[in-house]
Amino acid sequence: MAVLGVNMVILRFLLLFFLFTAVSLGAEVKIGTLVNVEGVRPNYLTGYGIVVGLNGSGDGTTSVFTLQSIANMLRKMGIYIDPKAIKTKNAAAVIVTAKLPPFAKPGMTFDVEVASLGDAKSIANGVLIRTPLMGPDGKIYAFAQGPVSTGGGYSESNRGGKVQKNFPTAGIVPNGGIVERPLPFELSQLKNLTLTLNSPNFSIASEIAEKINSHFKMKIARAVDSATVKVNYPPGVDKVQFISEVLNLKVDTNPEPTVVIYEKTGTVIMSGDVKIDPPVYVSHGNIYVSVTKTPVVSQPPPLSGGQTKVVQNVQTQVVEEHGRIFAINSPSLKDLVKALNQLGVSPGDLIAIIQAIKAAGKLHAKLIIM
């Protein structure tokens, strides 16, 4: 019941917040926050490596690939050993991932992420051995090496149980990656500028094209579809300066009304001018089941030879609230939020109500369920 009370407080706070903020009709924002420049994007790299220097918290003998990797590494150093003879638990096989920034040049450093692949209990304070990082084309673009930081995570176990903070089987190597090969992309080779919208929208794409044409006083931009705007470079223009100027232009946006539901946590986010078709009638009712266990001492009769035991007395109570029907006669989000708040609905009930209104065709908003 205490958890339910906390959830209700959080829910009412969110509902009141949306009451005053979610009805805004749009804002003037920079084009750079709405689009991506084609070709100017991060690139994901992946590699397989070994973390050493662990204090007995590495992979066990069941992780065969770790033993084989250690044997292969030693073989490259001129030490030949049978993988079956390796018994160390101070090493762990890991997958190394990284996000290479756009226009990365050789010598630049970046952070890499490390995650255990086997049955290691912790990779904290270990050292990642030099690991090649490959792109989707199978070519090596960077190497990673350095001490692993798990952000203060730890894992301890004994006969009394197990205590764990954070996830000590995953961490990062700050500035542990270094670029060895430049990305196969040259901005100067592009004949035109292509902008792709983060959230496809015909109105916003058209607004961006009109804003660019109006600012440069020439028809150089056109909206190809709801997600793409093509811009021709003016003659003799500096491309870097031109792109910077385009991305800093501001346009008026009127985002599509959206309701996002995250069912696992009972979170509901409403944005935009959400409209409903009145009237809408909502019936709300709950059934609460309470199970209580009370320890009771069972005492045997005198001279019976029995033993005193503690048993559990289980009591189950079911309480059903009377259903309530509430009418919503306003098309605005403000009145919908106020009505649901007056009902005192729980996060789970709120999700069910919104889904039912959407299924009835009364809610005019994009519904996203995560």
WOLINZI-V748938 format. One record per helix or strand. SS is the DSSP state (helix for helix, strand for strand). FROM is the first residue (numbers start at 1). LEN is the number of residues. If there is no record, write none. Layout:
ss: [SS | SS]
from: [FROM | FROM]
len: [LEN | LEN]
This chain:
ss: [helix | strand | helix | strand | strand | helix | helix | strand | strand | strand | strand | strand | strand | strand | strand | helix | strand | helix | strand | strand | helix | strand | strand | strand | strand | strand | strand | strand | strand | helix | helix | strand | strand]
from: [2 | 27 | 31 | 35 | 43 | 64 | 83 | 91 | 109 | 127 | 140 | 149 | 154 | 161 | 170 | 187 | 192 | 202 | 221 | 228 | 239 | 250 | 258 | 267 | 275 | 280 | 287 | 309 | 324 | 333 | 347 | 363 | 366]
len: [20 | 4 | 3 | 3 | 10 | 13 | 3 | 10 | 8 | 8 | 8 | 1 | 5 | 5 | 10 | 3 | 6 | 15 | 5 | 5 | 9 | 4 | 5 | 5 | 2 | 5 | 12 | 12 | 5 | 11 | 13 | 2 | 4]
